[in-house]
Amino acid sequence: MLKARAIQHAVQNFESYNIEGESFDLSQNTSAKSVAICDGFSASAESSAAENQMQTNLVPSMDPLKTAKKVYKNLHLVEIQLQIKNENRQKSAIYCIFNLINGKFYIGSATTNRINVRFRNHCINGTGNSNVKKAINKYGLQNFYFLILEYFPGIVLKENLKKAHLNLLALETNYLTLLQPEYNILKDAGSSAGYKHSEETKSQMKETYSDAEKAVYINAAYQRYLTQQNLRERLSKLACKPVILFLKDEKTVHSKYPSVRNMAKIFGCCHKTINKSINNMLIFKDIGYIKYDDKTNNKP
């Protein structure tokens, strides 16, 4: 690379150069000038090709069809739909729905054993992305591919956004940022930030219910909120209520505990197990019965 640049500089300025033992005086030697020009262009071309190859290796292909691990065609055929279901059991992945007519596509993520569910929601049932639904209705399902861009290792369960699920969403966000899919409404996986209802939708939402109906729904929602608040307070009090473990004769006290959770921690079990024993009068750990510690020994 350095050699090529030096040669080019010498050619342009008709100077002499000495690189790696090669010496030419371009101001006086016409044939040398010609050799230098050819040599310079050759070396420059080789260096540029090497740089381009390096950049190609560093930057992934922007075409989902080239990066996909699996490509499913003829999605309108039942056997292909069954193939998608059978080949992706117990797997999680980043998937893509690709429009062959205009090259537009949608990218999403699926937790473990949910790839087929996501495929059917988007492509069969029309309950997924609205842009994909409109495109399939317009162009026909036969003009779409379902792609697996990348399988995600391990088991991913959508439970309170645990670490594995967050990592899957982060991978999806990377694909969204890199490939810029046209059908995706949201550009950040797992977030509704940036989503806006159309003016038509807003108008329909306002006109759907009268003021009286709105008042009824608002009041009902508020009552549910109060009920949930009361339920949480009641459950909190019960969780802190002392309990007694009796032997099977229901008279002899085996042990006492300041709360259900404290007892569960000591016995190494779930607090739900203890609540179930109390509510259904079941024998606990083959020891006896559990009751709340109050004057009547009954649950309030």
Residue pairs with C-beta under 8 A, 6 or more apart in sequence:
1 43
1 47
2 19
3 19
3 20
3 43
4 40
4 43
4 44
4 46
4 47
5 44
6 17
6 19
7 17
7 19
7 36
7 37
7 39
7 40
7 43
8 40
8 44
9 15
9 17
10 16
10 17
10 24
10 26
10 36
11 26
11 33
11 36
11 37
11 40
14 26
14 27
14 33
15 26
15 27
16 23
16 24
16 25
16 26
16 27
17 23
17 24
17 26
17 36
24 32
24 33
24 35
24 36
25 32
26 32
26 33
26 36
60 67
60 178
61 67
62 178
62 179
64 96
64 98
64 105
64 107
64 147
64 149
64 179
65 71
65 98
65 145
65 147
67 149
68 96
68 147
68 148
68 149
69 148
69 149
69 150
69 151
70 87
70 147
70 148
71 145
71 146
71 147
72 80
72 83
72 84
72 145
72 146
72 147
73 80
73 145
74 80
74 142
75 81
75 123
75 141
75 142
75 144
75 145
75 146
76 140
76 141
76 142
81 119
81 120
81 124
84 115
84 116
84 119
84 146
85 116
88 115
88 116
88 148
89 113
89 116
90 112
90 113
90 155
91 112
91 113
91 115
91 151
92 109
92 110
92 111
92 112
92 113
92 114
92 115
92 151
92 152
92 154
92 155
92 156
92 168
93 109
93 110
93 115
93 148
93 149
93 150
93 151
93 152
94 107
94 108
94 109
94 148
94 149
94 150
94 152
94 168
94 171
94 172
94 175
95 107
95 108
95 109
95 110
95 115
95 118
95 119
95 146
95 147
95 148
95 149
96 105
96 106
96 107
96 108
96 145
96 146
96 147
96 148
96 149
96 181
97 105
97 106
97 108
97 122
97 123
97 129
97 132
97 144
97 145
97 146
97 147
97 183
98 105
98 144
98 145
98 146
98 147
99 105
99 135
99 139
99 143
99 144
99 183
100 143
100 144
100 145
101 139
101 143
104 135
104 181
104 182
104 183
105 179
105 181
105 182
105 183
106 122
106 129
106 131
106 132
106 181
106 183
106 184
107 149
107 172
107 175
107 176
107 179
107 181
107 184
108 118
108 122
108 128
108 129
108 172
108 184
109 152
109 168
109 169
109 171
109 172
109 189
110 117
110 118
111 156
111 157
111 158
111 165
111 168
112 155
112 156
112 157
114 158
115 148
118 128
119 146
121 127
121 128
122 128
122 129
122 132
122 133
123 132
123 136
123 141
123 144
123 146
126 133
126 136
126 137
129 183
129 184
129 185
130 185
131 182
131 183
131 184
131 185
132 183
135 144
135 183
136 144
149 175
150 171
150 175
152 167
152 168
152 171
154 164
155 164
156 164
156 165
156 168
157 164
157 165
158 165
159 165
161 169
161 190
166 190
169 189
169 190
170 189
172 189
172 190
173 188
173 189
173 190
176 184
176 187
176 188
176 189
177 187
185 195
186 192
186 193
186 194
186 195
187 194
188 194
197 205
209 217
238 260
238 292
238 299
238 300
239 259
239 260
239 261
239 271
240 258
240 259
241 259
241 260
241 292
241 293
241 294
242 256
242 257
242 258
242 259
242 292
242 293
243 256
243 257
243 259
243 260
243 263
243 274
243 278
243 290
243 291
243 292
243 293
244 253
244 255
244 256
244 257
244 290
244 291
244 292
244 293
244 297
245 253
245 254
245 255
245 256
245 257
245 263
245 284
245 287
245 288
245 289
245 290
246 252
246 253
246 254
246 288
246 289
246 290
246 291
247 253
247 254
247 287
247 288
248 283
248 287
248 288
248 289
249 288
250 288
250 289
252 288
254 287
254 288
256 293
257 263
257 266
260 271
260 274
260 275
260 278
261 271
263 274
263 290
264 270
264 271
264 273
264 274
267 274
267 285
273 284
274 284
274 290
276 282
277 283
277 284
277 289
277 290
278 290
278 291
278 292
278 299
279 299
281 289
282 289
283 289
284 290
291 297
291 298
291 299
292 298
292 299
292 300
294 300
